[in-house]
Amino acid sequence: MPMGSINLFNENIRSNPLKSKHDLVKALFSIIDPLVPFLKEQRPGHLHLGNSGSVYNENAREGEAFLRPLWGIGPLSTSKCESDSELIQYFIKGLIEGTDPKSESYWGKINDYDQLAVEMASISLSLILSKDIFWSALTNKEQDNLYYWLMQINDHTIPDTNWLFFRILVNVAMKKCGRKWSEEIVSRDLDKIDSFYLNDGWYFDGYENQIDYYIPFGMHYYGLIYAKVMEEDDPKRSKEYKERARVFAQTYKDWFSVDGAAIPFGRSLTYRFAQSCFWSALAYANVEALPWGAIKGIVMRNLRYWFNNDIFSADGLLNIGYAYQNLNMAEGYNAPGSPYWALKTFLVLAVPDEHPFWTSEEEKLPFSEKSVQKSSRMIICHNKTGEEVQAFTSGQHSHEHAHADAKYEKFVYSTTFGFSVPKGRLLLKQGAFDSCLALSEGDGYYRTRYGCESYNIREDYIESCWKPWNDVIVNSFIIPLIPWHVRIHVIESKRTLDTAEGAFAAPAWIGKENLFEDKIFYKFKNCITGIVDLSGGRKSEMIHPEPNTNLLYSRTLIPTLKEKINSGKHILVSAVLGAVGIGEDFNLEENPIVILDGNFAIIKFNNKEMSIKIQ
């Protein structure tokens, strides 16, 4: 659990036991209530929550901040006895004013690729869940305004990604409201989404090398809503979406630890507890992919984990960041209201009280110690207690998002150690190069793996070929041996290079360092990170990165091995430690051994031996 000061607001929400539906309603009000002063004082349909920028304009930023809370308010409205009618009226008034062309609060006409097309999804869900509140209560003119504003999406180009579901949900909502909709567009968009399907329940999100949290909180979340709502109208597709979700759950469960943390990986991590919204959608669609007690446990533990982190400002607003406020790791599309996308997990409030999700007791996470996930291009490992999860990945790639190399292409991602994003590429402290190999031509500017010429996810290890320069080829082999893993890099270079290989990052203020010439360790609480040179020639150094580079800890250290190599062929071998839940008797000397034998590497650890071909 990331350590840090917990502000007073967070003290209130972290004390919520999150055991019952009533507790979850209280948690939602704890998150929404701080918005009420803004709802009262600002123009309807708009919330100005901060001054940080985004790739879209202020009108869209304010519309987003107003509409994203509907992901929680919509499901809340189905629980009539617990709904706050005054709170809901603020949102109804905002919908009326925001879609009225004669109002000063009108959101306006949308354009191609418009952010407001994204925000139409929360309106659509609210209409689907509570037509009587969000539609029937409107006058005919107000209904027309809302209809015509939403249906703009049919006339504009949107990305061929999970965005297609926004248009699908708009049309389905209008169908349920008795208005004209386009079955042709819905069918076309659904066919396109089906073309993204891979295997084992996994999709890619429009780009076949990008397989991230948009699969659970995008593709499956919306797919399950569609499956529930269109069960009678489109039984074949509804059945297929439910079955895909059922299969997906068998591997996605292993992205979570027993304490509720999920693997920090990929983009849009500021959406935080949206990590568990897939499980809420399973309950909404009544798909028992795991025992209901296990599904309930994943949702509730993930919420508890997040509510025990510094994710709220002093006045109770969700901030941009991950385990603490952090604009450095943000996306260009993260505006002050963006984090409220996390409220998608509250869809479970639309599940009836008598549903077994609510009546079941929480069950422990049914985790696998090792899960080879070829569709998501990962080997995911838990330690024996399940409190630490590490995802080893090759072949993932995002071509346009901020810090894409750090978010998708490090060798390993951890629920305890997180990962770091750079503040710059000049010097190791700016780059914060944990869990990767960084290369420089001696000028202080470093490159890491970004794009693979080839990759392979094997049963016991991952491999990739990457080219930081056209005349430098690196073949990397990463072998998980929890709590250790072995890294082997075969480098063929026509350049003289400075190399720096980082272990996991760790919080800088609470630990103890053990530095040797060819290895370095750092212990904090009951955790250790470190790296051992197994090839000879490298020197150890503790790197002190710039603050706010790691997603979990605001100040970190990174145990690192460094060496200058001349042009030619080199093989770098290391054993990297990321141990959690250890005792005082943990032996740092019992690291994996690697023997290079011609074209093969023989790895020995824990009385086991394996051989892999490395060249």
Secondary structure by P-SEA (a helix, b strand, c coil): cccccccaaaaaaaacccccaaaaaaaaaaaaccaaaaaacccccccccccccccccaaaaaaaaaccccccaaaaaaccccccaaaaaaaaaaaaaaaccccccccccccccccccccaaaaaaaaaaccccccccccaaaaaaaaaaaacccccccccccaaaaaaaaaaaaaaacccccaaaaaaaaaaaaaaccccccccccccccccccccccaaaaaaaaaaaaccccaaaaaaaaaaaaaaaacccccccccccccccccccccccccaaaaaaaaaaccccccaaaaaaaaaaaaaaaaacccccccccccccccccccccccccccccccccccccccccccccccccccccccccccccccccccccccccccccccbbbbbbccccccccccccccccccccccccccccccccccccccccccbbbbbcccccccccccccccccccccccccccccccbbbbbbbbbcccbbbbbbbcccccbbbbbbbccccccccbbbbbcccbbbbbcccbbbbcccccccbbbbbbbcccccccccccccccbbbbbbcccbbbbbbbbbbcccccccccccccbbbbbcccbbbbbcccbbbbbbcc
